[in-house]
């Protein structure tokens, strides 16, 4: 059973930075696509960034140049470095694991960008 545990969310001022972590257990992330999604109040959950099993990356247009997704296979952990944060980045951020038809979500971590 794959489990994902996110951490690193919090309150930050506009222009600030945060790094989210997603620690996986039960399966190696090396063979999966790992993604970060977010959901703001009243909005649908949307893809923020993902990294594939061959280390390819994909970003939402709204975060390109500001966010960076990375993975450490030795720690079985995926990261999302978020720079130049904006109020519109405020949301609950969810980690996602996809492999062989299985889709697993983490519990989410709140990111609030406000002065």
C-alpha positions in Angstrom: 0.0 0.0 0.0 1.5 3.3 -1.1 1.3 6.2 1.3 2.2 9.8 0.8 3.0 12.3 3.5 3.3 16.0 2.5 5.0 18.6 4.6 6.4 22.1 4.2 3.3 24.2 3.8 2.6 27.4 5.8 2.0 31.1 5.7 4.4 33.2 3.6 4.4 36.8 2.3 4.1 37.6 -1.4 7.4 37.2 -3.1 8.5 34.6 -0.5 9.5 31.0 -1.0 8.5 27.6 0.4 9.6 24.0 -0.3 7.1 21.2 -0.1 8.1 17.6 0.5 6.3 14.4 -0.3 7.7 11.3 1.3 6.4 8.0 -0.2 6.4 4.6 1.3 5.2 1.3 0.0 6.6 1.7 -3.5 9.6 3.3 -5.2 8.9 6.7 -6.9 11.6 5.8 -9.5 9.0 3.9 -11.6 6.1 6.3 -11.2 4.9 9.7 -12.2 4.8 12.0 -9.2 2.9 15.2 -9.3 1.9 18.2 -7.2 -1.7 19.5 -7.5 -3.5 22.3 -5.8 -7.0 23.2 -5.0 -8.1 26.7 -4.0 -11.5 27.3 -2.3 -14.3 27.1 -4.8 -12.0 25.9 -7.6 -11.2 22.6 -9.1 -8.0 20.7 -8.3 -5.3 21.5 -10.9 -2.0 20.1 -11.9 0.9 22.3 -10.7 3.9 20.2 -11.7 4.9 16.6 -12.3 8.0 14.5 -12.8 7.9 11.2 -14.8 9.7 8.0 -14.3 12.3 9.1 -16.8 12.8 12.4 -15.0 10.8 14.5 -17.5 9.0 17.5 -16.0 5.8 19.3 -16.8 4.5 22.6 -15.3 1.3 24.6 -15.3 1.8 27.8 -17.2 1.0 29.8 -14.1 4.0 28.5 -12.2 6.6 28.2 -15.0 9.8 29.9 -14.0 8.8 30.1 -10.4 8.3 26.5 -9.2 10.6 23.6 -9.6 9.8 20.0 -9.0 12.5 17.5 -8.1 12.9 14.0 -6.7 15.4 12.2 -4.6 15.0 8.5 -5.3 17.3 7.5 -2.5 14.9 9.2 0.0 11.8 8.3 -2.0 10.8 11.9 -1.8 9.5 14.5 -4.2 9.9 18.2 -3.7 8.3 21.4 -4.9 10.4 24.5 -4.6 8.1 27.5 -4.9 9.7 31.0 -5.4 8.2 34.4 -6.0 4.9 33.3 -4.4 1.7 35.2 -5.2 -1.6 35.4 -3.3 -3.2 33.4 -6.1 -0.9 30.5 -5.2 -2.9 30.1 -2.0 -4.3 26.6 -2.0 -4.1 23.1 -0.5 -1.3 21.3 -2.2 -1.6 17.6 -2.8 1.1 15.1 -3.7 0.0 12.4 -6.3 1.5 9.1 -7.2 0.6 7.3 -10.5 2.0 3.9 -11.5 0.5 0.9 -13.4 -3.0 2.3 -13.1 -2.8 3.1 -9.4 -3.5 6.7 -8.3 -2.7 7.7 -4.7 -3.1 11.1 -3.1 -1.6 12.6 0.0 -3.5 14.3 2.7 -2.6 17.8 1.4 -0.7 20.7 3.0 -2.0 24.3 3.1 0.0 27.1 1.5 -1.2 30.6 2.2 0.4 33.6 0.5 -0.6 36.8 2.3 0.8 40.0 3.7 
